[in-house]
Amino acid sequence: MACPRDAEWTIPILAARSRRGRSLPPIGSRSVTIPHVSEQLEAFPMKKLINNPERLVDEALAGMALAHGDLIRIEEPNIIIRRDAPRQGKVGVISGGGSGHEPMHGGFVGLGMLDAACAGAVFTSPVPDQMLAATKAVNGGAGVLHIVKNYTGDVMNFDMAAELARAEGIEVKAVVIADDVAVKDSLYTAGRRGVGGTVLAEKIVGAAAEEGADLATVAALCQKVQDNVRSMGMALTSGTVPAAGKPTFEIGDDEMEIGVGIHGEPGRERRKLATADEITEALATPIIGDLPFRRGDRVLAFVNGMGGTPLLELYVVYRKLAQILDGQGITIARSLVGSYITSLDMAGCSITLLRLDDELIRLWDAPVHTPALRW
């Protein structure tokens, strides 16, 4: 729906939702004036490849469908679905979240990974109707697993969608990913945030579902990944949400944010800019100490770009991470380097470590064929 010029909107202020999934009545409201999109662009000039912020997600999904029509299909309301879904007898695996983190989640829909992903507006949770439609679209009679990043809107809406799906006779289980060691509570969460571990869970769980594992097994496997994965990120610059037209947060040219969230949430501390080796040490040390990872462990080491960092620089970080882990007697059994869970155009990186066993290694190595990950 197009936004009328200088429209005034009355926005309800909602009370907390009950644990049993029932919405509580609004506790008040406030009126806000939203400038027309052309005035937003004039007020905050951006250099972005967009036509109109209001159509950004729709146009991106249309392009994705054209580029990867052999793997996925797009259905209303903004759901990316595996081309051959539903598959009878297979557990369906879905996830989702706000747009702006591409290729997560839609880029991971396909063989050996997700069966569907729900795309919300930029940095905004999908709504329960999307999640319910995705659940129904991939239900092949063996149940559906929801992989949920620990953000308040995602958890609340997936919870509601699961209740609605169960009311229609679909068996649903959900696992919440909360792997960020940087902070316990933040702007969008109660507890730890869900970040890079989500990508690894989607790959490993997707492989098990592809092999024919039942819903209980797939859900337990996802929880196993959550229990053994830890992450932390940092930012050199802020990302810019197109609808806002300006950076999410201010940061000096000589500063960096250690422990930043994938929506630009504050981290542990603001520091003066350091070298790549020093930054890697600042991220790796709290990750290793949190689980804790121990001498003799085998890990999957994942160095992720936040959207505005060249791959060249990510390999510099990986080099130092490998040195740190080797020095502590921790073996890198598998690795992943690249921008897989981003924050629009933020410059920065994150590190994720997953403790591996033979089962997790085998499932990580299993074939995958999605728009963004394939082997």
C-alpha positions as CSV (number, residue, x, y, z in Angstrom):
1,M,0.0,0.0,0.0
2,A,1.4,3.4,-1.0
3,C,1.9,5.8,1.8
4,P,-0.1,9.1,1.3
5,R,1.7,12.3,1.6
6,D,2.4,13.3,5.2
7,A,0.0,10.6,6.4
8,E,-0.9,10.4,10.1
9,W,-1.1,6.9,11.4
10,T,-2.4,5.7,14.8
11,I,-0.2,3.0,16.0
12,P,-1.4,0.7,18.9
13,I,0.9,0.1,21.8
14,L,0.6,-3.6,22.5
15,A,0.9,-5.3,25.8
16,A,3.1,-8.3,26.2
17,R,1.7,-11.5,24.6
18,S,0.8,-14.4,26.8
19,R,3.0,-17.4,26.8
20,R,0.1,-19.5,25.5
21,G,0.1,-17.4,22.3
22,R,-3.0,-15.3,23.0
23,S,-2.8,-11.7,22.0
24,L,-3.6,-9.2,24.8
25,P,-5.5,-6.0,24.1
26,P,-3.6,-2.8,23.2
27,I,-2.7,-0.7,26.2
28,G,-2.8,2.6,24.4
29,S,-1.8,4.3,21.1
30,R,0.1,7.1,19.7
31,S,-0.1,9.1,16.4
32,V,2.9,9.6,14.2
33,T,3.3,11.5,10.9
34,I,5.1,9.6,8.2
35,P,6.5,11.7,5.4
36,H,5.8,10.7,1.8
37,V,8.6,8.4,0.5
38,S,9.8,11.1,-2.0
39,E,10.3,13.5,0.9
40,Q,12.1,10.8,2.8
41,L,14.6,10.4,0.0
42,E,15.0,14.1,-0.4
43,A,15.7,14.5,3.4
44,F,18.2,11.6,3.6
45,P,20.0,11.1,0.2
46,M,21.3,7.6,-0.2
47,K,23.5,5.8,-2.7
48,K,21.6,2.6,-3.1
49,L,20.3,0.4,-6.0
50,I,16.7,0.9,-5.2
51,N,13.6,2.4,-6.9
52,N,11.4,3.0,-3.9
53,P,11.9,1.8,-0.3
54,E,8.3,0.6,-0.1
55,R,8.8,-1.8,-3.0
56,L,12.3,-2.9,-2.2
57,V,11.5,-6.3,-0.7
58,D,8.9,-7.1,-3.3
59,E,11.2,-6.2,-6.2
60,A,14.1,-8.1,-4.7
61,L,12.0,-11.3,-4.3
62,A,10.8,-10.9,-7.9
63,G,14.4,-10.8,-9.0
64,M,15.3,-13.8,-6.9
65,A,12.5,-15.8,-8.4
66,L,13.7,-14.9,-11.9
67,A,17.3,-15.8,-11.1
68,H,16.6,-19.1,-9.3
69,G,13.4,-20.3,-10.7
70,D,14.8,-23.8,-11.0
71,L,15.2,-23.9,-7.2
72,I,12.5,-21.8,-5.6
73,R,9.1,-20.2,-6.2
74,I,7.7,-17.1,-4.5
75,E,4.2,-17.1,-3.1
76,E,2.1,-14.5,-1.3
77,P,2.6,-13.1,1.2
78,N,6.4,-12.9,0.5
79,I,7.3,-16.6,1.1
80,I,10.2,-18.2,-0.6
81,I,9.4,-21.9,-1.1
82,R,11.4,-24.8,-2.4
83,R,10.4,-25.6,-6.0
84,D,9.3,-29.2,-5.3
85,A,7.7,-28.6,-1.9
86,P,5.8,-30.1,-0.3
87,R,7.5,-33.5,-0.4
88,Q,5.4,-36.3,1.0
89,G,6.9,-38.0,4.0
90,K,9.6,-35.4,4.5
91,V,9.8,-33.1,7.5
92,G,9.4,-29.5,6.4
93,V,12.0,-27.0,7.7
94,I,11.2,-23.3,7.6
95,S,12.7,-20.2,9.0
96,G,12.4,-16.4,8.4
97,G,13.0,-12.9,9.6
98,G,13.3,-9.4,8.5
99,S,14.8,-8.6,5.2
100,G,18.2,-7.0,5.0
101,H,20.2,-10.0,6.2
102,E,20.5,-11.7,2.8
103,P,21.3,-14.3,1.8
104,M,19.7,-15.5,5.0
105,H,17.0,-16.8,4.9
106,G,15.6,-17.0,1.4
107,G,19.0,-17.8,-0.1
108,F,19.1,-21.0,1.8
109,V,15.9,-22.5,0.5
110,G,16.5,-25.6,-1.6
111,L,17.8,-29.2,-1.5
112,G,19.5,-30.0,1.8
113,M,18.5,-26.9,3.7
114,L,15.2,-25.0,4.1
115,D,11.9,-25.8,2.5
116,A,10.6,-22.3,2.9
117,A,11.5,-18.9,4.3
118,C,9.4,-15.9,5.3
119,A,10.6,-12.5,4.4
120,G,9.5,-9.6,6.5
121,A,10.1,-5.9,5.8
122,V,13.6,-4.7,6.3
123,F,14.6,-5.5,9.9
124,T,11.0,-6.4,10.7
125,S,9.7,-9.8,11.7
126,P,7.4,-11.6,9.3
127,V,3.8,-11.8,10.5
128,P,2.1,-15.0,11.7
129,D,0.0,-15.3,8.5
130,Q,3.2,-15.6,6.5
131,M,4.6,-18.3,8.8
132,L,1.4,-20.2,8.8
133,A,1.2,-20.1,5.0
134,A,4.8,-21.3,4.8
135,T,4.1,-24.1,7.2
136,K,1.2,-25.3,5.2
137,A,3.1,-25.0,1.9
138,V,5.8,-27.4,3.0
139,N,3.8,-29.8,5.1
140,G,4.2,-33.3,3.5
141,G,2.5,-35.1,6.4
142,A,5.6,-35.6,8.6
143,G,5.4,-32.4,10.5
144,V,7.3,-29.1,10.2
145,L,10.2,-27.6,12.2
146,H,10.4,-23.9,12.8
147,I,14.0,-22.5,13.2
148,V,13.6,-19.2,15.0
149,K,16.2,-16.6,15.7
150,N,15.8,-15.2,19.2
151,Y,14.2,-11.8,18.5
152,T,11.0,-10.9,20.3
153,G,8.9,-10.4,17.2
154,D,10.2,-13.6,15.5
155,V,9.6,-15.7,18.6
156,M,6.1,-14.3,19.2
157,N,4.9,-14.6,15.6
158,F,6.3,-18.1,15.0
159,D,4.7,-19.2,18.3
160,M,1.4,-17.9,17.1
161,A,1.8,-19.5,13.7
162,A,2.6,-22.8,15.3
163,E,-0.6,-22.7,17.4
164,L,-2.6,-22.0,14.3
165,A,-1.0,-24.8,12.3
166,R,-1.6,-27.3,15.1
167,A,-5.2,-26.3,15.2
168,E,-5.3,-27.3,11.5
169,G,-3.8,-30.7,12.3
170,I,-0.1,-30.0,11.4
171,E,2.5,-31.2,13.9
172,V,4.9,-28.4,14.6
173,K,8.1,-28.1,16.7
174,A,10.2,-25.1,17.1
175,V,13.8,-24.4,18.2
176,V,15.1,-21.0,19.1
177,I,18.6,-20.1,18.1
178,A,20.3,-17.8,20.7
179,D,24.1,-18.0,20.1
180,D,25.4,-14.4,20.4
181,V,27.7,-14.2,23.5
182,A,28.0,-10.4,23.2
183,V,25.1,-9.4,25.4
184,K,22.3,-11.1,27.3
185,D,19.4,-8.7,26.5
186,S,19.2,-6.1,23.8
187,L,16.8,-3.8,21.9
188,Y,15.1,-6.7,20.2
189,T,15.6,-9.6,22.5
190,A,15.1,-11.1,25.9
191,G,18.2,-13.3,26.3
192,R,20.9,-13.8,23.7
193,R,20.4,-12.9,20.1
194,G,20.2,-15.4,17.3
195,V,23.0,-14.8,14.7
196,G,25.5,-16.9,12.7
197,G,24.5,-20.2,14.4
198,T,21.2,-20.0,12.5
199,V,22.9,-20.5,9.2
200,L,24.7,-23.6,10.5
201,A,21.6,-25.0,12.1
202,E,19.6,-24.6,8.8
203,K,22.3,-26.5,6.9
204,I,22.7,-29.4,9.3
205,V,19.0,-29.8,10.1
206,G,18.1,-29.5,6.4
207,A,20.4,-32.4,5.6
208,A,18.8,-34.6,8.3
209,A,15.3,-33.8,7.0
210,E,16.5,-34.6,3.4
211,E,17.7,-38.0,4.6
212,G,14.2,-38.8,6.0
213,A,14.7,-38.2,9.8
214,D,11.5,-37.7,11.7
215,L,10.3,-34.5,13.3
216,A,11.5,-35.4,16.8
217,T,15.0,-36.3,15.5
218,V,15.3,-33.1,13.4
219,A,14.2,-30.9,16.3
220,A,16.6,-32.6,18.7
221,L,19.4,-32.1,16.2
222,C,18.6,-28.4,15.9
223,Q,18.7,-28.1,19.7
224,K,22.1,-29.9,19.6
225,V,23.5,-27.3,17.3
226,Q,22.1,-24.5,19.5
227,D,23.7,-26.0,22.5
228,N,27.2,-26.2,20.9
229,V,27.4,-22.9,18.9
230,R,28.6,-19.5,19.9
231,S,29.0,-16.2,18.0
232,M,30.0,-12.6,18.3
233,G,30.2,-9.7,15.8
234,M,31.6,-6.3,15.3
235,A,31.0,-3.2,13.2
236,L,33.2,-0.6,11.5
237,T,30.2,1.3,10.1
238,S,26.5,1.3,10.5
239,G,24.1,-0.1,7.9
240,T,21.4,2.2,6.4
241,V,17.8,1.1,6.4
242,P,16.3,2.4,3.1
243,A,13.1,3.6,4.6
244,A,15.0,5.6,7.2
245,G,17.5,6.9,4.7
246,K,20.3,7.4,7.2
247,P,22.7,5.2,9.2
248,T,21.1,3.3,12.1
249,F,23.7,4.5,14.5
250,E,26.6,7.0,14.6
251,I,30.1,5.8,14.8
252,G,33.3,7.8,14.4
253,D,35.8,7.1,11.6
254,D,38.3,6.0,14.3
255,E,35.9,3.8,16.2
256,M,34.4,0.3,16.1
257,E,31.5,-1.5,17.9
258,I,32.4,-4.8,19.5
259,G,29.5,-7.1,20.0
260,V,27.1,-5.4,17.6
261,G,23.8,-7.0,16.7
262,I,22.7,-7.7,13.1
263,H,20.2,-4.9,13.3
264,G,22.8,-2.4,14.6
265,E,22.0,-3.1,18.3
266,P,24.7,-1.9,20.7
267,G,27.3,-4.4,21.6
268,R,29.6,-4.7,24.6
269,E,31.7,-1.6,24.0
270,R,32.7,1.1,21.6
271,R,36.5,1.0,21.1
272,K,39.1,2.8,19.0
273,L,39.8,1.1,15.7
274,A,42.3,-1.7,15.9
275,T,44.1,-4.1,13.6
276,A,42.4,-7.1,12.1
277,D,44.4,-9.4,14.3
278,E,43.4,-7.5,17.4
279,I,39.7,-7.5,16.4
280,T,39.8,-11.2,15.8
281,E,41.2,-11.8,19.2
282,A,38.5,-9.5,20.8
283,L,35.8,-11.7,19.2
284,A,37.4,-15.1,19.5
285,T,38.4,-14.9,23.1
286,P,34.8,-14.5,24.6
287,I,33.4,-17.1,22.2
288,I,35.9,-19.7,23.1
289,G,35.5,-19.0,26.8
290,D,31.7,-19.1,26.8
291,L,30.8,-22.7,25.9
292,P,33.7,-23.3,26.8
293,F,35.5,-24.8,23.8
294,R,38.4,-27.0,25.0
295,R,41.6,-28.5,23.8
296,G,40.8,-31.5,21.6
297,D,37.5,-30.1,20.3
298,R,36.8,-30.1,16.6
299,V,34.9,-27.1,15.4
300,L,33.3,-25.5,12.3
301,A,34.8,-22.0,12.1
302,F,32.6,-19.5,10.3
303,V,33.8,-16.0,9.5
304,N,30.9,-14.0,8.3
305,G,30.8,-10.6,6.6
306,M,28.2,-8.1,7.7
307,G,27.4,-6.9,4.1
308,G,30.0,-4.2,3.4
309,T,33.2,-6.1,4.1
310,P,35.3,-7.5,1.2
311,L,36.0,-11.2,1.2
312,L,39.7,-10.3,1.1
313,E,39.4,-8.9,4.6
314,L,37.4,-11.8,5.9
315,Y,40.2,-14.2,5.0
316,V,42.6,-12.0,7.0
317,V,40.3,-12.5,10.0
318,Y,40.1,-16.3,9.3
319,R,43.9,-16.5,9.2
320,K,44.2,-15.1,12.7
321,L,41.3,-17.2,14.0
322,A,43.0,-20.3,12.8
323,Q,46.1,-19.3,14.6
324,I,44.2,-18.7,17.9
325,L,42.4,-22.0,17.7
326,D,45.6,-23.9,16.9
327,G,47.3,-22.3,19.8
328,Q,44.6,-23.6,22.1
329,G,44.6,-27.1,20.7
330,I,41.2,-26.7,18.9
331,T,41.0,-28.3,15.5
332,I,39.1,-26.6,12.6
333,A,37.4,-29.6,11.0
334,R,35.2,-27.5,8.7
335,S,35.1,-23.9,7.7
336,L,32.9,-21.3,6.1
337,V,34.0,-17.8,5.0
338,G,31.8,-15.2,3.3
339,S,28.8,-12.9,3.8
340,Y,25.9,-15.2,4.7
341,I,24.0,-13.3,7.5
342,T,24.4,-9.6,6.8
343,S,23.1,-6.2,8.1
344,L,22.5,-4.4,4.8
345,D,25.6,-2.5,4.0
346,M,27.3,-2.6,7.4
347,A,31.0,-3.0,7.3
348,G,32.2,-5.5,9.9
349,C,32.3,-9.2,10.6
350,S,31.2,-11.9,13.0
351,I,32.8,-15.2,14.1
352,T,30.8,-18.4,14.9
353,L,32.2,-21.6,16.3
354,L,30.3,-24.8,16.3
355,R,31.6,-27.8,18.3
356,L,31.4,-30.8,16.0
357,D,31.1,-34.5,16.3
358,D,31.0,-37.2,13.6
359,E,27.2,-36.8,13.1
360,L,27.4,-33.0,12.6
361,I,30.4,-33.3,10.2
362,R,28.5,-35.9,8.1
363,L,25.4,-33.7,7.9
364,W,27.4,-30.6,7.2
365,D,29.1,-32.4,4.3
366,A,25.8,-33.7,2.8
367,P,24.8,-32.2,-0.5
368,V,23.1,-28.8,-0.6
369,H,21.8,-26.8,-3.5
370,T,20.3,-23.4,-2.7
371,P,20.7,-20.0,-4.3
372,A,23.4,-19.0,-1.8
373,L,25.0,-22.3,-0.6
374,R,25.7,-25.4,-2.7
375,W,28.1,-28.3,-2.8
